Amino acid sequence: MDITEELENLESELDLDTIIETFPFERVHELMVKSDWRWYITDGFGVPSIESMKELVSGYIQEMKDHPEWRSIGSGGFTVYRDQNNQLKVFFGI
């Protein structure tokens, strides 16, 4: 199985500390480099750093905690959402 297949439906239960420590951001970054997946970064388009991805996901987790009525938020391939049990999860989709 290649990295694309492995990451296609990658999910992980979250709390802020756990997701940042356990989510495979390095594998997502590897996929982004291989596929030339770009985000708009301050001075143009480029492959985001692992730190940028962590900051994005952390911000989305906080937004979801601040807005319990929201079901999901996301961009750049990442989505943070509430499942049927009201648990926050992260998803990276291709």
mmCIF file as gemmi writes it, N, C-alpha and C atoms, coordinates in Angstrom:
data_model
loop_
_atom_site.group_PDB
_atom_site.id
_atom_site.type_symbol
_atom_site.label_atom_id
_atom_site.label_alt_id
_atom_site.label_comp_id
_atom_site.label_asym_id
_atom_site.label_entity_id
_atom_site.label_seq_id
_atom_site.pdbx_PDB_ins_code
_atom_site.Cartn_x
_atom_site.Cartn_y
_atom_site.Cartn_z
_atom_site.occupancy
_atom_site.B_iso_or_equiv
_atom_site.pdbx_formal_charge
_atom_site.auth_seq_id
_atom_site.auth_asym_id
_atom_site.pdbx_PDB_model_num
ATOM 1 N N . MET Axp A 1 ? 0.845 -1.173 0 1 0 ? 1 A 1
ATOM 2 C CA . MET Axp A 1 ? 0 0 0 1 0 ? 1 A 1
ATOM 3 C C . MET Axp A 1 ? 0.891 1.237 0 1 0 ? 1 A 1
ATOM 4 N N . ASP Axp A 2 ? 0.623 2.182 -0.908 1 0 ? 2 A 1
ATOM 5 C CA . ASP Axp A 2 ? 1.458 3.375 -0.937 1 0 ? 2 A 1
ATOM 6 C C . ASP Axp A 2 ? 0.907 4.451 -0.005 1 0 ? 2 A 1
ATOM 7 N N . ILE Axp A 3 ? 1.675 5.518 0.176 1 0 ? 3 A 1
ATOM 8 C CA . ILE Axp A 3 ? 1.303 6.56 1.14 1 0 ? 3 A 1
ATOM 9 C C . ILE Axp A 3 ? -0.026 7.214 0.779 1 0 ? 3 A 1
ATOM 10 N N . THR Axp A 4 ? -0.323 7.348 -0.512 1 0 ? 4 A 1
ATOM 11 C CA . THR Axp A 4 ? -1.583 7.958 -0.918 1 0 ? 4 A 1
ATOM 12 C C . THR Axp A 4 ? -2.765 7.163 -0.39 1 0 ? 4 A 1
ATOM 13 N N . GLU Axp A 5 ? -2.717 5.845 -0.549 1 0 ? 5 A 1
ATOM 14 C CA . GLU Axp A 5 ? -3.802 5.001 -0.056 1 0 ? 5 A 1
ATOM 15 C C . GLU Axp A 5 ? -3.893 5.051 1.459 1 0 ? 5 A 1
ATOM 16 N N . GLU Axp A 6 ? -2.741 5.066 2.13 1 0 ? 6 A 1
ATOM 17 C CA . GLU Axp A 6 ? -2.74 5.089 3.587 1 0 ? 6 A 1
ATOM 18 C C . GLU Axp A 6 ? -3.303 6.391 4.14 1 0 ? 6 A 1
ATOM 19 N N . LEU Axp A 7 ? -3.064 7.489 3.448 1 0 ? 7 A 1
ATOM 20 C CA . LEU Axp A 7 ? -3.497 8.79 3.955 1 0 ? 7 A 1
ATOM 21 C C . LEU Axp A 7 ? -4.893 9.179 3.475 1 0 ? 7 A 1
ATOM 22 N N . GLU Axp A 8 ? -5.426 8.461 2.507 1 0 ? 8 A 1
ATOM 23 C CA . GLU Axp A 8 ? -6.685 8.859 1.896 1 0 ? 8 A 1
ATOM 24 C C . GLU Axp A 8 ? -7.806 9.02 2.919 1 0 ? 8 A 1
ATOM 25 N N . ASN Axp A 9 ? -7.881 8.15 3.89 1 0 ? 9 A 1
ATOM 26 C CA . ASN Axp A 9 ? -8.934 8.222 4.885 1 0 ? 9 A 1
ATOM 27 C C . ASN Axp A 9 ? -8.357 8.23 6.3 1 0 ? 9 A 1
ATOM 28 N N . LEU Axp A 10 ? -7.254 8.918 6.49 1 0 ? 10 A 1
ATOM 29 C CA . LEU Axp A 10 ? -6.574 8.932 7.772 1 0 ? 10 A 1
ATOM 30 C C . LEU Axp A 10 ? -7.365 9.751 8.783 1 0 ? 10 A 1
ATOM 31 N N . GLU Axp A 11 ? -7.702 9.147 9.912 1 0 ? 11 A 1
ATOM 32 C CA . GLU Axp A 11 ? -8.425 9.803 10.979 1 0 ? 11 A 1
ATOM 33 C C . GLU Axp A 11 ? -7.733 9.528 12.294 1 0 ? 11 A 1
ATOM 34 N N . SER Axp A 12 ? -7.932 10.44 13.241 1 0 ? 12 A 1
ATOM 35 C CA . SER Axp A 12 ? -7.376 10.243 14.572 1 0 ? 12 A 1
ATOM 36 C C . SER Axp A 12 ? -8.244 10.971 15.574 1 0 ? 12 A 1
ATOM 37 N N . GLU Axp A 13 ? -8.619 10.287 16.682 1 0 ? 13 A 1
ATOM 38 C CA . GLU Axp A 13 ? -9.337 10.975 17.74 1 0 ? 13 A 1
ATOM 39 C C . GLU Axp A 13 ? -8.454 12.053 18.314 1 0 ? 13 A 1
ATOM 40 N N . LEU Axp A 14 ? -9.071 13.135 18.75 1 0 ? 14 A 1
ATOM 41 C CA . LEU Axp A 14 ? -8.271 14.243 19.204 1 0 ? 14 A 1
ATOM 42 C C . LEU Axp A 14 ? -8.594 14.793 20.562 1 0 ? 14 A 1
ATOM 43 N N . ASP Axp A 15 ? -7.593 15.222 21.202 1 0 ? 15 A 1
ATOM 44 C CA . ASP Axp A 15 ? -7.563 16.354 22.096 1 0 ? 15 A 1
ATOM 45 C C . ASP Axp A 15 ? -6.308 17.068 21.632 1 0 ? 15 A 1
ATOM 46 N N . LEU Axp A 16 ? -6.182 18.308 21.932 1 0 ? 16 A 1
ATOM 47 C CA . LEU Axp A 16 ? -5.13 19.119 21.326 1 0 ? 16 A 1
ATOM 48 C C . LEU Axp A 16 ? -3.739 18.524 21.509 1 0 ? 16 A 1
ATOM 49 N N . ASP Axp A 17 ? -3.38 18.15 22.721 1 0 ? 17 A 1
ATOM 50 C CA . ASP Axp A 17 ? -2.037 17.599 22.95 1 0 ? 17 A 1
ATOM 51 C C . ASP Axp A 17 ? -1.833 16.279 22.227 1 0 ? 17 A 1
ATOM 52 N N . THR Axp A 18 ? -2.83 15.398 22.298 1 0 ? 18 A 1
ATOM 53 C CA . THR Axp A 18 ? -2.699 14.078 21.688 1 0 ? 18 A 1
ATOM 54 C C . THR Axp A 18 ? -2.536 14.171 20.176 1 0 ? 18 A 1
ATOM 55 N N . ILE Axp A 19 ? -3.343 14.996 19.519 1 0 ? 19 A 1
ATOM 56 C CA . ILE Axp A 19 ? -3.27 15.045 18.063 1 0 ? 19 A 1
ATOM 57 C C . ILE Axp A 19 ? -1.942 15.587 17.584 1 0 ? 19 A 1
ATOM 58 N N . ILE Axp A 20 ? -1.449 16.604 18.23 1 0 ? 20 A 1
ATOM 59 C CA . ILE Axp A 20 ? -0.184 17.184 17.798 1 0 ? 20 A 1
ATOM 60 C C . ILE Axp A 20 ? 0.953 16.176 17.994 1 0 ? 20 A 1
ATOM 61 N N . GLU Axp A 21 ? 0.873 15.379 19.035 1 0 ? 21 A 1
ATOM 62 C CA . GLU Axp A 21 ? 1.925 14.398 19.305 1 0 ? 21 A 1
ATOM 63 C C . GLU Axp A 21 ? 1.787 13.133 18.462 1 0 ? 21 A 1
ATOM 64 N N . THR Axp A 22 ? 0.575 12.737 18.105 1 0 ? 22 A 1
ATOM 65 C CA . THR Axp A 22 ? 0.389 11.427 17.486 1 0 ? 22 A 1
ATOM 66 C C . THR Axp A 22 ? -0.019 11.445 16.019 1 0 ? 22 A 1
ATOM 67 N N . PHE Axp A 23 ? -0.594 12.521 15.541 1 0 ? 23 A 1
ATOM 68 C CA . PHE Axp A 23 ? -1.007 12.543 14.139 1 0 ? 23 A 1
ATOM 69 C C . PHE Axp A 23 ? 0.239 12.493 13.258 1 0 ? 23 A 1
ATOM 70 N N . PRO Axp A 24 ? 0.214 11.714 12.186 1 0 ? 24 A 1
ATOM 71 C CA . PRO Axp A 24 ? 1.419 11.549 11.361 1 0 ? 24 A 1
ATOM 72 C C . PRO Axp A 24 ? 1.65 12.711 10.383 1 0 ? 24 A 1
ATOM 73 N N . PHE Axp A 25 ? 1.9 13.883 10.941 1 0 ? 25 A 1
ATOM 74 C CA . PHE Axp A 25 ? 2.14 15.055 10.094 1 0 ? 25 A 1
ATOM 75 C C . PHE Axp A 25 ? 3.327 14.832 9.148 1 0 ? 25 A 1
ATOM 76 N N . GLU Axp A 26 ? 4.317 14.078 9.585 1 0 ? 26 A 1
ATOM 77 C CA . GLU Axp A 26 ? 5.484 13.816 8.731 1 0 ? 26 A 1
ATOM 78 C C . GLU Axp A 26 ? 5.079 13.062 7.475 1 0 ? 26 A 1
ATOM 79 N N . ARG Axp A 27 ? 4.156 12.122 7.615 1 0 ? 27 A 1
ATOM 80 C CA . ARG Axp A 27 ? 3.696 11.346 6.445 1 0 ? 27 A 1
ATOM 81 C C . ARG Axp A 27 ? 2.87 12.221 5.519 1 0 ? 27 A 1
ATOM 82 N N . VAL Axp A 28 ? 2.049 13.098 6.108 1 0 ? 28 A 1
ATOM 83 C CA . VAL Axp A 28 ? 1.273 14.034 5.284 1 0 ? 28 A 1
ATOM 84 C C . VAL Axp A 28 ? 2.236 14.947 4.524 1 0 ? 28 A 1
ATOM 85 N N . HIS Axp A 29 ? 3.259 15.446 5.224 1 0 ? 29 A 1
ATOM 86 C CA . HIS Axp A 29 ? 4.244 16.319 4.577 1 0 ? 29 A 1
ATOM 87 C C . HIS Axp A 29 ? 4.936 15.584 3.429 1 0 ? 29 A 1
ATOM 88 N N . GLU Axp A 30 ? 5.3 14.324 3.647 1 0 ? 30 A 1
ATOM 89 C CA . GLU Axp A 30 ? 5.934 13.52 2.599 1 0 ? 30 A 1
ATOM 90 C C . GLU Axp A 30 ? 5.029 13.424 1.371 1 0 ? 30 A 1
ATOM 91 N N . LEU Axp A 31 ? 3.753 13.173 1.594 1 0 ? 31 A 1
ATOM 92 C CA . LEU Axp A 31 ? 2.794 13.113 0.488 1 0 ? 31 A 1
ATOM 93 C C . LEU Axp A 31 ? 2.722 14.458 -0.228 1 0 ? 31 A 1
ATOM 94 N N . MET Axp A 32 ? 2.672 15.535 0.54 1 0 ? 32 A 1
ATOM 95 C CA . MET Axp A 32 ? 2.579 16.864 -0.07 1 0 ? 32 A 1
ATOM 96 C C . MET Axp A 32 ? 3.807 17.169 -0.923 1 0 ? 32 A 1
ATOM 97 N N . VAL Axp A 33 ? 4.98 16.805 -0.441 1 0 ? 33 A 1
ATOM 98 C CA . VAL Axp A 33 ? 6.207 17.018 -1.214 1 0 ? 33 A 1
ATOM 99 C C . VAL Axp A 33 ? 6.164 16.204 -2.502 1 0 ? 33 A 1
ATOM 100 N N . LYS Axp A 34 ? 5.808 14.922 -2.39 1 0 ? 34 A 1
ATOM 101 C CA . LYS Axp A 34 ? 5.777 14.047 -3.568 1 0 ? 34 A 1
ATOM 102 C C . LYS Axp A 34 ? 4.758 14.499 -4.606 1 0 ? 34 A 1
ATOM 103 N N . SER Axp A 35 ? 3.638 15.054 -4.149 1 0 ? 35 A 1
ATOM 104 C CA . SER Axp A 35 ? 2.584 15.454 -5.08 1 0 ? 35 A 1
ATOM 105 C C . SER Axp A 35 ? 2.617 16.944 -5.412 1 0 ? 35 A 1
ATOM 106 N N . ASP Axp A 36 ? 3.587 17.659 -4.839 1 0 ? 36 A 1
ATOM 107 C CA . ASP Axp A 36 ? 3.718 19.11 -5.023 1 0 ? 36 A 1
ATOM 108 C C . ASP Axp A 36 ? 2.43 19.833 -4.611 1 0 ? 36 A 1
ATOM 109 N N . TRP Axp A 37 ? 1.851 19.365 -3.503 1 0 ? 37 A 1
ATOM 110 C CA . TRP Axp A 37 ? 0.636 19.962 -2.934 1 0 ? 37 A 1
ATOM 111 C C . TRP Axp A 37 ? 1.032 21.285 -2.304 1 0 ? 37 A 1
ATOM 112 N N . ARG Axp A 38 ? 0.439 22.363 -2.715 1 0 ? 38 A 1
ATOM 113 C CA . ARG Axp A 38 ? 0.849 23.688 -2.257 1 0 ? 38 A 1
ATOM 114 C C . ARG Axp A 38 ? -0.271 24.413 -1.539 1 0 ? 38 A 1
ATOM 115 N N . TRP Axp A 39 ? 0.149 25.186 -0.555 1 0 ? 39 A 1
ATOM 116 C CA . TRP Axp A 39 ? -0.727 26.137 0.13 1 0 ? 39 A 1
ATOM 117 C C . TRP Axp A 39 ? -0.205 27.524 -0.188 1 0 ? 39 A 1
ATOM 118 N N . TYR Axp A 40 ? -1.082 28.51 -0.03 1 0 ? 40 A 1
ATOM 119 C CA . TYR Axp A 40 ? -0.593 29.879 -0.131 1 0 ? 40 A 1
ATOM 120 C C . TYR Axp A 40 ? 0.121 30.2 1.172 1 0 ? 40 A 1
ATOM 121 N N . ILE Axp A 41 ? 1.376 30.542 1.072 1 0 ? 41 A 1
ATOM 122 C CA . ILE Axp A 41 ? 2.191 30.905 2.219 1 0 ? 41 A 1
ATOM 123 C C . ILE Axp A 41 ? 2.544 32.38 2.034 1 0 ? 41 A 1
ATOM 124 N N . THR Axp A 42 ? 2.886 33.058 3.071 1 0 ? 42 A 1
ATOM 125 C CA . THR Axp A 42 ? 3.09 34.514 3.093 1 0 ? 42 A 1
ATOM 126 C C . THR Axp A 42 ? 3.666 35.087 1.802 1 0 ? 42 A 1
ATOM 127 N N . ASP Axp A 43 ? 4.711 34.503 1.273 1 0 ? 43 A 1
ATOM 128 C CA . ASP Axp A 43 ? 5.351 35.076 0.091 1 0 ? 43 A 1
ATOM 129 C C . ASP Axp A 43 ? 5.133 34.245 -1.169 1 0 ? 43 A 1
ATOM 130 N N . GLY Axp A 44 ? 4.007 33.57 -1.261 1 0 ? 44 A 1
ATOM 131 C CA . GLY Axp A 44 ? 3.68 32.804 -2.458 1 0 ? 44 A 1
ATOM 132 C C . GLY Axp A 44 ? 3.21 31.403 -2.115 1 0 ? 44 A 1
ATOM 133 N N . PHE Axp A 45 ? 3.161 30.55 -3.121 1 0 ? 45 A 1
ATOM 134 C CA . PHE Axp A 45 ? 2.696 29.181 -2.931 1 0 ? 45 A 1
ATOM 135 C C . PHE Axp A 45 ? 3.876 28.256 -2.649 1 0 ? 45 A 1
ATOM 136 N N . GLY Axp A 46 ? 3.641 27.268 -1.783 1 0 ? 46 A 1
ATOM 137 C CA . GLY Axp A 46 ? 4.68 26.294 -1.477 1 0 ? 46 A 1
ATOM 138 C C . GLY Axp A 46 ? 4.119 25.161 -0.648 1 0 ? 46 A 1
ATOM 139 N N . VAL Axp A 47 ? 4.909 24.111 -0.537 1 0 ? 47 A 1
ATOM 140 C CA . VAL Axp A 47 ? 4.528 22.988 0.316 1 0 ? 47 A 1
ATOM 141 C C . VAL Axp A 47 ? 4.64 23.46 1.764 1 0 ? 47 A 1
ATOM 142 N N . PRO Axp A 48 ? 3.574 23.293 2.56 1 0 ? 48 A 1
ATOM 143 C CA . PRO Axp A 48 ? 3.627 23.774 3.941 1 0 ? 48 A 1
ATOM 144 C C . PRO Axp A 48 ? 4.598 22.963 4.798 1 0 ? 48 A 1
ATOM 145 N N . SER Axp A 49 ? 5.161 23.625 5.788 1 0 ? 49 A 1
ATOM 146 C CA . SER Axp A 49 ? 6.027 22.926 6.737 1 0 ? 49 A 1
ATOM 147 C C . SER Axp A 49 ? 5.164 22.105 7.693 1 0 ? 49 A 1
ATOM 148 N N . ILE Axp A 50 ? 5.788 21.165 8.371 1 0 ? 50 A 1
ATOM 149 C CA . ILE Axp A 50 ? 5.079 20.371 9.38 1 0 ? 50 A 1
ATOM 150 C C . ILE Axp A 50 ? 4.552 21.297 10.468 1 0 ? 50 A 1
ATOM 151 N N . GLU Axp A 51 ? 5.346 22.279 10.857 1 0 ? 51 A 1
ATOM 152 C CA . GLU Axp A 51 ? 4.908 23.229 11.879 1 0 ? 51 A 1
ATOM 153 C C . GLU Axp A 51 ? 3.667 24.008 11.414 1 0 ? 51 A 1
ATOM 154 N N . SER Axp A 52 ? 3.629 24.409 10.148 1 0 ? 52 A 1
ATOM 155 C CA . SER Axp A 52 ? 2.454 25.11 9.608 1 0 ? 52 A 1
ATOM 156 C C . SER Axp A 52 ? 1.208 24.229 9.659 1 0 ? 52 A 1
ATOM 157 N N . MET Axp A 53 ? 1.379 22.945 9.34 1 0 ? 53 A 1
ATOM 158 C CA . MET Axp A 53 ? 0.242 22.024 9.4 1 0 ? 53 A 1
ATOM 159 C C . MET Axp A 53 ? -0.248 21.87 10.837 1 0 ? 53 A 1
ATOM 160 N N . LYS Axp A 54 ? 0.69 21.744 11.775 1 0 ? 54 A 1
ATOM 161 C CA . LYS Axp A 54 ? 0.314 21.616 13.188 1 0 ? 54 A 1
ATOM 162 C C . LYS Axp A 54 ? -0.412 22.862 13.675 1 0 ? 54 A 1
ATOM 163 N N . GLU Axp A 55 ? 0.055 24.032 13.276 1 0 ? 55 A 1
ATOM 164 C CA . GLU Axp A 55 ? -0.602 25.284 13.668 1 0 ? 55 A 1
ATOM 165 C C . GLU Axp A 55 ? -2.022 25.352 13.11 1 0 ? 55 A 1
ATOM 166 N N . LEU Axp A 56 ? -2.198 24.959 11.852 1 0 ? 56 A 1
ATOM 167 C CA . LEU Axp A 56 ? -3.523 24.968 11.235 1 0 ? 56 A 1
ATOM 168 C C . LEU Axp A 56 ? -4.476 24.054 11.993 1 0 ? 56 A 1
ATOM 169 N N . VAL Axp A 57 ? -4.066 22.812 12.229 1 0 ? 57 A 1
ATOM 170 C CA . VAL Axp A 57 ? -4.921 21.842 12.918 1 0 ? 57 A 1
ATOM 171 C C . VAL Axp A 57 ? -5.196 22.292 14.354 1 0 ? 57 A 1
ATOM 172 N N . SER Axp A 58 ? -4.194 22.801 15.046 1 0 ? 58 A 1
ATOM 173 C CA . SER Axp A 58 ? -4.394 23.303 16.421 1 0 ? 58 A 1
ATOM 174 C C . SER Axp A 58 ? -5.424 24.416 16.446 1 0 ? 58 A 1
ATOM 175 N N . GLY Axp A 59 ? -5.339 25.31 15.485 1 0 ? 59 A 1
ATOM 176 C CA . GLY Axp A 59 ? -6.312 26.401 15.404 1 0 ? 59 A 1
ATOM 177 C C . GLY Axp A 59 ? -7.72 25.899 15.157 1 0 ? 59 A 1
ATOM 178 N N . TYR Axp A 60 ? -7.84 24.907 14.283 1 0 ? 60 A 1
ATOM 179 C CA . TYR Axp A 60 ? -9.161 24.338 14.015 1 0 ? 60 A 1
ATOM 180 C C . TYR Axp A 60 ? -9.727 23.619 15.229 1 0 ? 60 A 1
ATOM 181 N N . ILE Axp A 61 ? -8.88 22.918 15.965 1 0 ? 61 A 1
ATOM 182 C CA . ILE Axp A 61 ? -9.345 22.25 17.184 1 0 ? 61 A 1
ATOM 183 C C . ILE Axp A 61 ? -9.872 23.289 18.166 1 0 ? 61 A 1
ATOM 184 N N . GLN Axp A 62 ? -9.125 24.357 18.341 1 0 ? 62 A 1
ATOM 185 C CA . GLN Axp A 62 ? -9.564 25.41 19.272 1 0 ? 62 A 1
ATOM 186 C C . GLN Axp A 62 ? -10.869 26.041 18.811 1 0 ? 62 A 1
ATOM 187 N N . GLU Axp A 63 ? -11 26.296 17.506 1 0 ? 63 A 1
ATOM 188 C CA . GLU Axp A 63 ? -12.247 26.85 16.965 1 0 ? 63 A 1
ATOM 189 C C . GLU Axp A 63 ? -13.429 25.93 17.255 1 0 ? 63 A 1
ATOM 190 N N . MET Axp A 64 ? -13.232 24.642 17.082 1 0 ? 64 A 1
ATOM 191 C CA . MET Axp A 64 ? -14.313 23.681 17.346 1 0 ? 64 A 1
ATOM 192 C C . MET Axp A 64 ? -14.668 23.654 18.83 1 0 ? 64 A 1
ATOM 193 N N . LYS Axp A 65 ? -13.665 23.768 19.692 1 0 ? 65 A 1
ATOM 194 C CA . LYS Axp A 65 ? -13.943 23.819 21.132 1 0 ? 65 A 1
ATOM 195 C C . LYS Axp A 65 ? -14.686 25.096 21.502 1 0 ? 65 A 1
ATOM 196 N N . ASP Axp A 66 ? -14.348 26.211 20.841 1 0 ? 66 A 1
ATOM 197 C CA . ASP Axp A 66 ? -14.997 27.494 21.11 1 0 ? 66 A 1
ATOM 198 C C . ASP Axp A 66 ? -16.413 27.569 20.551 1 0 ? 66 A 1
ATOM 199 N N . HIS Axp A 67 ? -16.725 26.723 19.577 1 0 ? 67 A 1
ATOM 200 C CA . HIS Axp A 67 ? -18.033 26.743 18.912 1 0 ? 67 A 1
ATOM 201 C C . HIS Axp A 67 ? -18.631 25.335 18.919 1 0 ? 67 A 1
ATOM 202 N N . PRO Axp A 68 ? -19.167 24.907 20.037 1 0 ? 68 A 1
ATOM 203 C CA . PRO Axp A 68 ? -19.687 23.532 20.141 1 0 ? 68 A 1
ATOM 204 C C . PRO Axp A 68 ? -20.841 23.234 19.181 1 0 ? 68 A 1
ATOM 205 N N . GLU Axp A 69 ? -21.439 24.263 18.615 1 0 ? 69 A 1
ATOM 206 C CA . GLU Axp A 69 ? -22.53 24.048 17.667 1 0 ? 69 A 1
ATOM 207 C C . GLU Axp A 69 ? -22.013 23.694 16.263 1 0 ? 69 A 1
ATOM 208 N N . TRP Axp A 70 ? -20.747 23.951 15.986 1 0 ? 70 A 1
ATOM 209 C CA . TRP Axp A 70 ? -20.168 23.641 14.679 1 0 ? 70 A 1
ATOM 210 C C . TRP Axp A 70 ? -19.979 22.145 14.528 1 0 ? 70 A 1
ATOM 211 N N . ARG Axp A 71 ? -20.163 21.652 13.317 1 0 ? 71 A 1
ATOM 212 C CA . ARG Axp A 71 ? -19.94 20.229 13.014 1 0 ? 71 A 1
ATOM 213 C C . ARG Axp A 71 ? -18.552 19.971 12.422 1 0 ? 71 A 1
ATOM 214 N N . SER Axp A 72 ? -18.016 20.955 11.648 1 0 ? 72 A 1
ATOM 215 C CA . SER Axp A 72 ? -16.696 20.747 11.048 1 0 ? 72 A 1
ATOM 216 C C . SER Axp A 72 ? -16.098 22.07 10.582 1 0 ? 72 A 1
ATOM 217 N N . ILE Axp A 73 ? -14.788 22.036 10.377 1 0 ? 73 A 1
ATOM 218 C CA . ILE Axp A 73 ? -14.038 23.165 9.819 1 0 ? 73 A 1
ATOM 219 C C . ILE Axp A 73 ? -12.798 22.576 9.154 1 0 ? 73 A 1
ATOM 220 N N . GLY Axp A 74 ? -12.368 23.169 8.047 1 0 ? 74 A 1
ATOM 221 C CA . GLY Axp A 74 ? -11.174 22.635 7.416 1 0 ? 74 A 1
ATOM 222 C C . GLY Axp A 74 ? -10.752 23.363 6.165 1 0 ? 74 A 1
ATOM 223 N N . SER Axp A 75 ? -9.52 23.089 5.759 1 0 ? 75 A 1
ATOM 224 C CA . SER Axp A 75 ? -8.947 23.537 4.491 1 0 ? 75 A 1
ATOM 225 C C . SER Axp A 75 ? -7.588 22.878 4.327 1 0 ? 75 A 1
ATOM 226 N N . GLY Axp A 76 ? -7.017 22.999 3.148 1 0 ? 76 A 1
ATOM 227 C CA . GLY Axp A 76 ? -5.685 22.471 2.897 1 0 ? 76 A 1
ATOM 228 C C . GLY Axp A 76 ? -5.576 20.961 2.999 1 0 ? 76 A 1
ATOM 229 N N . GLY Axp A 77 ? -6.705 20.256 2.923 1 0 ? 77 A 1
ATOM 230 C CA . GLY Axp A 77 ? -6.717 18.802 3.049 1 0 ? 77 A 1
ATOM 231 C C . GLY Axp A 77 ? -7.118 18.313 4.434 1 0 ? 77 A 1
ATOM 232 N N . PHE Axp A 78 ? -7.041 19.202 5.429 1 0 ? 78 A 1
ATOM 233 C CA . PHE Axp A 78 ? -7.378 18.838 6.805 1 0 ? 78 A 1
ATOM 234 C C . PHE Axp A 78 ? -8.808 19.249 7.137 1 0 ? 78 A 1
ATOM 235 N N . THR Axp A 79 ? -9.499 18.385 7.886 1 0 ? 79 A 1
ATOM 236 C CA . THR Axp A 79 ? -10.816 18.698 8.431 1 0 ? 79 A 1
ATOM 237 C C . THR Axp A 79 ? -10.838 18.252 9.886 1 0 ? 79 A 1
ATOM 238 N N . VAL Axp A 80 ? -11.32 19.124 10.752 1 0 ? 80 A 1
ATOM 239 C CA . VAL Axp A 80 ? -11.595 18.762 12.14 1 0 ? 80 A 1
ATOM 240 C C . VAL Axp A 80 ? -13.111 18.724 12.246 1 0 ? 80 A 1
ATOM 241 N N . TYR Axp A 81 ? -13.653 17.623 12.777 1 0 ? 81 A 1
ATOM 242 C CA . TYR Axp A 81 ? -15.109 17.461 12.815 1 0 ? 81 A 1
ATOM 243 C C . TYR Axp A 81 ? -15.546 16.761 14.092 1 0 ? 81 A 1
ATOM 244 N N . ARG Axp A 82 ? -16.852 16.852 14.353 1 0 ? 82 A 1
ATOM 245 C CA . ARG Axp A 82 ? -17.466 16.134 15.469 1 0 ? 82 A 1
ATOM 246 C C . ARG Axp A 82 ? -18.141 14.89 14.92 1 0 ? 82 A 1
ATOM 247 N N . ASP Axp A 83 ? -17.874 13.756 15.565 1 0 ? 83 A 1
ATOM 248 C CA . ASP Axp A 83 ? -18.537 12.533 15.131 1 0 ? 83 A 1
ATOM 249 C C . ASP Axp A 83 ? -19.913 12.429 15.81 1 0 ? 83 A 1
ATOM 250 N N . GLN Axp A 84 ? -20.598 11.319 15.593 1 0 ? 84 A 1
ATOM 251 C CA . GLN Axp A 84 ? -21.947 11.143 16.138 1 0 ? 84 A 1
ATOM 252 C C . GLN Axp A 84 ? -21.969 11.128 17.667 1 0 ? 84 A 1
ATOM 253 N N . ASN Axp A 85 ? -20.812 10.896 18.292 1 0 ? 85 A 1
ATOM 254 C CA . ASN Axp A 85 ? -20.719 10.91 19.761 1 0 ? 85 A 1
ATOM 255 C C . ASN Axp A 85 ? -20.174 12.233 20.288 1 0 ? 85 A 1
ATOM 256 N N . ASN Axp A 86 ? -20.139 13.235 19.415 1 0 ? 86 A 1
ATOM 257 C CA . ASN Axp A 86 ? -19.67 14.577 19.757 1 0 ? 86 A 1
ATOM 258 C C . ASN Axp A 86 ? -18.169 14.611 20.087 1 0 ? 86 A 1
ATOM 259 N N . GLN Axp A 87 ? -17.42 13.616 19.618 1 0 ? 87 A 1
ATOM 260 C CA . GLN Axp A 87 ? -15.968 13.575 19.8 1 0 ? 87 A 1
ATOM 261 C C . GLN Axp A 87 ? -15.302 14.312 18.625 1 0 ? 87 A 1
ATOM 262 N N . LEU Axp A 88 ? -14.29 15.11 18.939 1 0 ? 88 A 1
ATOM 263 C CA . LEU Axp A 88 ? -13.556 15.777 17.872 1 0 ? 88 A 1
ATOM 264 C C . LEU Axp A 88 ? -12.58 14.798 17.237 1 0 ? 88 A 1
ATOM 265 N N . LYS Axp A 89 ? -12.497 14.866 15.903 1 0 ? 89 A 1
ATOM 266 C CA . LYS Axp A 89 ? -11.578 14.026 15.142 1 0 ? 89 A 1
ATOM 267 C C . LYS Axp A 89 ? -10.937 14.879 14.064 1 0 ? 89 A 1
ATOM 268 N N . VAL Axp A 90 ? -9.784 14.425 13.584 1 0 ? 90 A 1
ATOM 269 C CA . VAL Axp A 90 ? -9.127 15.079 12.463 1 0 ? 90 A 1
ATOM 270 C C . VAL Axp A 90 ? -9.058 14.11 11.294 1 0 ? 90 A 1
ATOM 271 N N . PHE Axp A 91 ? -9.159 14.663 10.107 1 0 ? 91 A 1
ATOM 272 C CA . PHE Axp A 91 ? -9.147 13.886 8.882 1 0 ? 91 A 1
ATOM 273 C C . PHE Axp A 91 ? -8.255 14.601 7.888 1 0 ? 91 A 1
ATOM 274 N N . PHE Axp A 92 ? -7.419 13.873 7.193 1 0 ? 92 A 1
ATOM 275 C CA . PHE Axp A 92 ? -6.684 14.422 6.073 1 0 ? 92 A 1
ATOM 276 C C . PHE Axp A 92 ? -7.135 13.667 4.831 1 0 ? 92 A 1
ATOM 277 N N . GLY Axp A 93 ? -7.695 14.367 3.888 1 0 ? 93 A 1
ATOM 278 C CA . GLY Axp A 93 ? -8.221 13.734 2.683 1 0 ? 93 A 1
ATOM 279 C C . GLY Axp A 93 ? -7.529 14.248 1.442 1 0 ? 93 A 1
ATOM 280 N N . ILE Axp A 94 ? -7.396 13.366 0.488 1 0 ? 94 A 1
ATOM 281 C CA . ILE Axp A 94 ? -6.743 13.706 -0.777 1 0 ? 94 A 1
ATOM 282 C C . ILE Axp A 94 ? -7.806 13.971 -1.821 1 0 ? 94 A 1
